[in-house]
Amino acid sequence: MIERQVGIKEEPRSHFKAASAALTAVLTGYRQSVDEWTDDVERANECMRMALKKNDEVFEISEVLTKKYDFL
């Protein structure tokens, strides 16, 4: 018999996972210019600090940085 689970919700992404994904993307991604890359490293580090405070803005910054460096 197949059981059907109703109302299963996705587990919310943790703040730390989002921030570490952004930092990893920036550190391992292609660098177009040193100045822009250092700014992005600082933004990713700020994400890590915000993740410890459970600031939801981490998800937005992480998405921007991971998209930028996954594209490159």
Phi and psi restraints in degrees (value plus and minus 20) as a CYANA .aco file:
   2 ILE   PHI    -112.6   -72.6
   2 ILE   PSI     105.3   145.3
   3 GLU   PHI    -112.9   -72.9
   3 GLU   PSI     120.5   160.5
   4 ARG   PHI    -129.5   -89.5
   4 ARG   PSI     106.6   146.6
   5 GLN   PHI    -119.1   -79.1
   5 GLN   PSI     103.6   143.6
   6 VAL   PHI    -124.6   -84.6
   6 VAL   PSI     117.5   157.5
   7 GLY   PHI      59.2    99.2
   7 GLY   PSI       5.7    45.7
   8 ILE   PHI     -93.4   -53.4
   8 ILE   PSI     106.9   146.9
   9 LYS   PHI    -127.0   -87.0
   9 LYS   PSI     128.6   168.6
  10 GLU   PHI     -88.0   -48.0
  10 GLU   PSI     125.3   165.3
  11 GLU   PHI     -90.1   -50.1
  11 GLU   PSI     109.7   149.7
  12 PRO   PHI     -83.6   -43.6
  12 PRO   PSI     121.3   161.3
  13 ARG   PHI     -84.1   -44.1
  13 ARG   PSI     120.4   160.4
  14 SER   PHI    -101.1   -61.1
  14 SER   PSI     132.8   172.8
  15 HIS   PHI     -81.7   -41.7
  15 HIS   PSI     -61.4   -21.4
  16 PHE   PHI     -87.3   -47.3
  16 PHE   PSI     -58.8   -18.8
  17 LYS   PHI     -84.0   -44.0
  17 LYS   PSI     -61.3   -21.3
  18 ALA   PHI     -84.8   -44.8
  18 ALA   PSI     -63.4   -23.4
  19 ALA   PHI     -87.9   -47.9
  19 ALA   PSI     -59.8   -19.8
  20 SER   PHI     -90.6   -50.6
  20 SER   PSI     -51.4   -11.4
  21 ALA   PHI     -84.3   -44.3
  21 ALA   PSI     -60.9   -20.9
  22 ALA   PHI     -85.7   -45.7
  22 ALA   PSI     -64.8   -24.8
  23 LEU   PHI     -83.7   -43.7
  23 LEU   PSI     -62.8   -22.8
  24 THR   PHI     -83.3   -43.3
  24 THR   PSI     -62.4   -22.4
  25 ALA   PHI     -81.9   -41.9
  25 ALA   PSI     -62.6   -22.6
  26 VAL   PHI     -89.1   -49.1
  26 VAL   PSI     -64.3   -24.3
  27 LEU   PHI     -90.9   -50.9
  27 LEU   PSI     -48.4    -8.4
  28 THR   PHI    -123.3   -83.3
  28 THR   PSI     -23.6    16.4
  29 GLY   PHI    -103.4   -63.4
  29 GLY   PSI     151.6   191.6
  30 TYR   PHI     -93.6   -53.6
  30 TYR   PSI     115.2   155.2
  31 ARG   PHI    -123.7   -83.7
  31 ARG   PSI      97.5   137.5
  32 GLN   PHI    -102.4   -62.4
  32 GLN   PSI     -62.3   -22.3
  33 SER   PHI    -163.3  -123.3
  33 SER   PSI     127.6   167.6
  34 VAL   PHI     -84.6   -44.6
  34 VAL   PSI     -62.8   -22.8
  35 ASP   PHI     -82.0   -42.0
  35 ASP   PSI     -66.6   -26.6
  36 GLU   PHI     -85.2   -45.2
  36 GLU   PSI     -60.4   -20.4
  37 TRP   PHI     -85.1   -45.1
  37 TRP   PSI     -63.0   -23.0
  38 THR   PHI     -84.6   -44.6
  38 THR   PSI     -55.8   -15.8
  39 ASP   PHI     -83.2   -43.2
  39 ASP   PSI     -61.3   -21.3
  40 ASP   PHI     -88.9   -48.9
  40 ASP   PSI     -55.0   -15.0
  41 VAL   PHI     -83.2   -43.2
  41 VAL   PSI     -61.7   -21.7
  42 GLU   PHI     -85.0   -45.0
  42 GLU   PSI     -59.9   -19.9
  43 ARG   PHI     -83.5   -43.5
  43 ARG   PSI     -60.2   -20.2
  44 ALA   PHI     -87.0   -47.0
  44 ALA   PSI     -58.5   -18.5
  45 ASN   PHI     -85.9   -45.9
  45 ASN   PSI     -58.2   -18.2
  46 GLU   PHI     -83.4   -43.4
  46 GLU   PSI     -56.7   -16.7
  47 CYS   PHI     -78.5   -38.5
  47 CYS   PSI     -62.9   -22.9
  48 MET   PHI     -82.3   -42.3
  48 MET   PSI     -62.7   -22.7
  49 ARG   PHI     -84.4   -44.4
  49 ARG   PSI     -60.8   -20.8
  50 MET   PHI     -88.0   -48.0
  50 MET   PSI     -52.5   -12.5
  51 ALA   PHI     -84.0   -44.0
  51 ALA   PSI     -56.2   -16.2
  52 LEU   PHI     -86.7   -46.7
  52 LEU   PSI     -45.9    -5.9
  53 LYS   PHI    -114.0   -74.0
  53 LYS   PSI     -17.9    22.1
  54 LYS   PHI      40.4    80.4
  54 LYS   PSI      17.3    57.3
  55 ASN   PHI     -99.8   -59.8
  55 ASN   PSI     104.9   144.9
  56 ASP   PHI     -91.3   -51.3
  56 ASP   PSI     -32.2     7.8
  57 GLU   PHI     -85.4   -45.4
  57 GLU   PSI     -37.3     2.7
  58 VAL   PHI     -75.8   -35.8
  58 VAL   PSI     -60.9   -20.9
  59 PHE   PHI     -84.2   -44.2
  59 PHE   PSI     -59.2   -19.2
  60 GLU   PHI     -88.2   -48.2
  60 GLU   PSI     -68.1   -28.1
  61 ILE   PHI     -84.3   -44.3
  61 ILE   PSI     -61.7   -21.7
  62 SER   PHI     -80.9   -40.9
  62 SER   PSI     -63.2   -23.2
  63 GLU   PHI     -82.7   -42.7
  63 GLU   PSI     -62.8   -22.8
  64 VAL   PHI     -82.8   -42.8
  64 VAL   PSI     -67.6   -27.6
  65 LEU   PHI     -88.6   -48.6
  65 LEU   PSI     -61.1   -21.1
  66 THR   PHI     -88.5   -48.5
  66 THR   PSI     -58.6   -18.6
  67 LYS   PHI     -84.1   -44.1
  67 LYS   PSI     -62.0   -22.0
  68 LYS   PHI     -82.0   -42.0
  68 LYS   PSI     -66.2   -26.2
  69 TYR   PHI    -106.5   -66.5
  69 TYR   PSI     -40.0     0.0
  70 ASP   PHI     -93.9   -53.9
  70 ASP   PSI     -52.5   -12.5
  71 PHE   PHI     -88.5   -48.5
  71 PHE   PSI     -59.4   -19.4
